[in-house]
Amino acid sequence: MGTSYTALKEECYYANMELNRLGLVIYTFGNVSAADRSKGVFAIKPSGVPYEDLQPHDMVVLDFNNTLVEGKLRPSSDTRTHALLYKQWESIGGIAHSHALYSVAWAQAQRDIPILGTTHADHLTTDIPCTPPMADALIQGNYEHNTGVQILDCFRERRLSHQEVEMVLLGNHGPFTWGTTAAKAVYNSKVLETLAQMACLTLQINPQAPRLKASLIQKHYDRKHGSDAYYGQEPN
């Protein structure tokens, strides 16, 4: 029997299954959420359930204050992080957290991913930021909520736009990505993992590899995202 959240749960379910299909998670790790701004809620994967056992009706619905709205299973342990980002960044409609190999490796190295090539510039014009490891006081507090605080603080301190940079690494932890939809958040997770792998291999081949020059960064970003973008097809 469907509910008023059936479509939202299905969107969330298929996004989580795609995150798993892309090989961006291990075992039961990782999660994707999908928001319905008109209802003031989001759906998220339940905690610790194997992907092969998940069904759309298993997705858990909460409001942006982390209050349970619908669902019988315990939501993802990262739910408070999602709730805070939705509450603070009203333009986003989906969030993904993965445990992808190269993304996590950069996070564990506590390093931004430098912009070294045009594939990176096709998606954003800056390095992919990595936050410092969480301070002890935040770890001992509301850990998952404070994970969101880490992300918000990083973007504020670096004066980054979350609408232009839709990805971040948490020092010693791993990646979070977001977008206007859950599907876009998953897309960004795959992009982040690919850029992390490319940068790793590039610096292995040439540890002194230079950053991509500014003119190429701007050209590649603008042709996809600028006011006169010409990549792809005109909408019908």
C-alpha positions in Angstrom: 0.0 0.0 0.0 1.5 3.3 -1.0 1.8 6.5 1.0 2.3 10.2 0.2 6.0 9.4 0.4 6.0 6.5 -2.0 7.6 8.4 -4.9 10.3 9.9 -2.6 11.1 6.5 -1.2 11.5 5.0 -4.7 13.8 7.9 -5.7 15.9 7.3 -2.7 16.0 3.5 -3.2 17.1 3.6 -6.8 19.8 6.2 -6.0 21.2 3.9 -3.3 21.1 0.9 -5.6 23.0 2.9 -8.2 25.7 3.9 -5.6 26.2 0.3 -4.9 26.1 -0.7 -8.6 28.9 1.8 -9.3 31.1 0.1 -6.8 31.3 3.1 -4.5 30.4 1.3 -1.3 31.5 -1.8 0.5 29.0 -4.2 2.2 26.3 -2.2 4.0 28.3 1.1 4.1 27.3 4.3 2.3 24.0 6.0 1.9 22.0 8.3 -0.3 19.1 10.5 0.7 16.4 12.3 -1.4 14.5 15.4 -0.3 11.0 16.6 -1.0 11.2 20.3 -0.3 7.4 20.8 -0.8 6.8 18.4 2.1 9.8 19.4 4.2 11.1 15.8 4.4 13.8 13.5 3.1 14.1 9.8 2.7 17.3 7.9 3.5 18.6 4.3 3.4 18.1 2.3 6.7 21.2 1.5 8.7 23.1 -1.7 8.2 20.8 -3.4 5.7 22.5 -5.3 2.8 21.8 -3.6 -0.5 20.5 -6.9 -2.0 17.8 -7.0 0.7 16.6 -3.4 0.4 13.2 -2.5 -1.0 11.7 0.9 -1.7 9.4 0.7 1.3 12.4 0.2 3.6 13.5 3.8 3.1 13.0 6.0 6.2 11.5 9.4 6.0 12.4 12.3 8.4 12.0 16.0 8.5 14.9 18.5 8.4 15.1 18.5 12.2 15.8 14.8 12.1 12.4 13.8 13.4 11.0 10.5 12.2 8.0 10.9 9.9 7.6 7.4 8.4 9.5 4.1 8.6 10.0 1.0 10.7 13.7 0.6 10.4 16.5 2.7 12.0 17.8 5.3 9.5 21.4 5.6 8.4 23.8 6.5 11.1 24.7 9.5 9.0 21.2 10.9 9.0 21.9 13.9 11.2 24.6 15.0 8.7 22.1 14.9 5.9 19.4 16.7 7.9 21.8 19.6 8.8 22.9 20.1 5.2 19.3 20.1 3.9 18.3 22.6 6.6 21.2 24.9 5.8 21.5 24.5 2.0 17.9 24.9 0.7 18.9 24.4 -3.0 20.0 20.8 -2.6 17.7 17.8 -3.2 20.0 14.8 -2.7 23.0 13.8 -0.7 25.4 10.8 -1.0 28.1 9.4 1.2 30.3 6.7 -0.1 33.3 4.7 1.0 34.9 4.8 -2.5 38.6 3.6 -2.5 40.5 6.6 -4.0 38.2 9.3 -2.5 38.7 7.8 1.0 42.5 7.5 0.4 42.7 11.3 -0.3 40.6 12.0 2.8 42.9 9.8 4.9 45.8 11.7 3.5 44.1 14.9 4.5 44.7 16.4 1.1 42.6 18.5 -1.3 42.4 16.9 -4.7 44.3 19.3 -7.0 42.8 20.3 -10.4 45.3 18.7 -12.7 43.4 18.2 -15.9 40.4 19.1 -18.1 38.2 16.2 -16.8 38.3 17.9 -13.4 37.7 21.3 -15.0 34.6 19.9 -16.8 33.0 19.7 -13.4 34.4 22.4 -11.2 37.0 25.2 -11.2 38.7 24.5 -7.9 40.5 21.8 -6.0 38.2 19.4 -4.2 38.3 20.5 -0.6 39.3 18.2 2.3 38.4 19.3 5.8 40.7 19.0 8.7 40.1 15.9 11.0 37.3 16.6 13.4 38.3 18.2 16.7 38.0 16.1 19.9 35.3 18.3 21.3 33.1 17.7 18.2 33.8 14.0 18.2 32.7 13.8 21.9 29.5 15.8 21.1 26.8 15.0 18.5 29.2 13.3 16.1 27.0 13.0 13.0 25.5 16.5 13.4 29.0 17.8 13.8 30.1 16.1 10.6 27.7 18.4 8.9 29.1 21.3 10.9 32.6 20.4 9.5 31.3 20.6 6.0 29.5 23.9 6.5 32.5 25.5 8.3 34.9 24.4 5.5 32.7 26.0 2.8 32.3 29.2 4.8 36.0 29.5 5.6 37.1 28.9 2.1 34.3 31.0 0.6 33.1 28.1 -1.6 29.7 27.9 -3.2 27.9 24.6 -2.5 26.1 25.1 -5.7 29.3 25.1 -7.7 31.4 22.7 -5.6 29.0 19.8 -4.9 31.6 17.5 -3.2 33.9 17.5 -0.2 36.3 15.1 1.6 36.2 14.9 5.4 39.7 14.4 6.8 40.3 10.8 7.8 36.7 9.9 7.0 35.5 10.1 3.4 33.4 11.9 0.8 30.1 13.5 0.8 28.4 14.8 -2.4 25.1 16.5 -3.2 23.0 17.9 -6.0 19.6 19.0 -7.0 18.4 15.4 -7.0 19.5 12.2 -5.4 20.6 10.9 -8.8 22.8 14.0 -9.3 24.4 13.4 -5.8 25.3 9.8 -6.9 26.6 11.2 -10.3 28.9 13.5 -8.3 30.1 10.6 -6.2 31.2 8.8 -9.3 32.8 11.9 -10.7 34.7 12.5 -7.4 36.0 9.0 -7.3 37.2 9.2 -10.9 38.9 12.5 -10.3 40.5 11.1 -7.1 41.9 8.1 -9.0 43.1 10.3 -11.9 44.9 12.6 -9.6 46.5 9.8 -7.6 47.9 8.1 -10.8 49.0 11.5 -12.2 51.1 12.3 -9.1 52.5 8.8 -9.1 53.7 9.2 -12.7 55.0 12.7 -12.1 55.0 14.0 -8.5 55.7 17.5 -9.8 52.8 17.5 -12.2 51.6 21.2 -12.4 48.0 22.4 -11.8 45.9 22.9 -14.9 46.5 26.4 -16.2 43.7 29.0 -15.6 42.7 29.5 -19.2 42.0 25.7 -19.7 40.1 25.5 -16.4 37.8 28.4 -17.4 37.3 27.1 -21.0 36.4 23.6 -20.0 34.1 24.7 -17.2 32.3 27.4 -19.3 31.6 25.2 -22.3 29.5 23.0 -20.0 28.3 25.4 -17.4 28.8 28.9 -18.6 26.1 31.3 -19.9 27.1 30.4 -23.5 27.6 26.7 -22.8 27.5 24.6 -26.0 28.2 21.0 -24.7 25.4 18.6 -25.3 22.0 19.0 -27.0 19.4 21.7 -26.9 16.5 20.7 -24.7 13.3 19.8 -26.6 
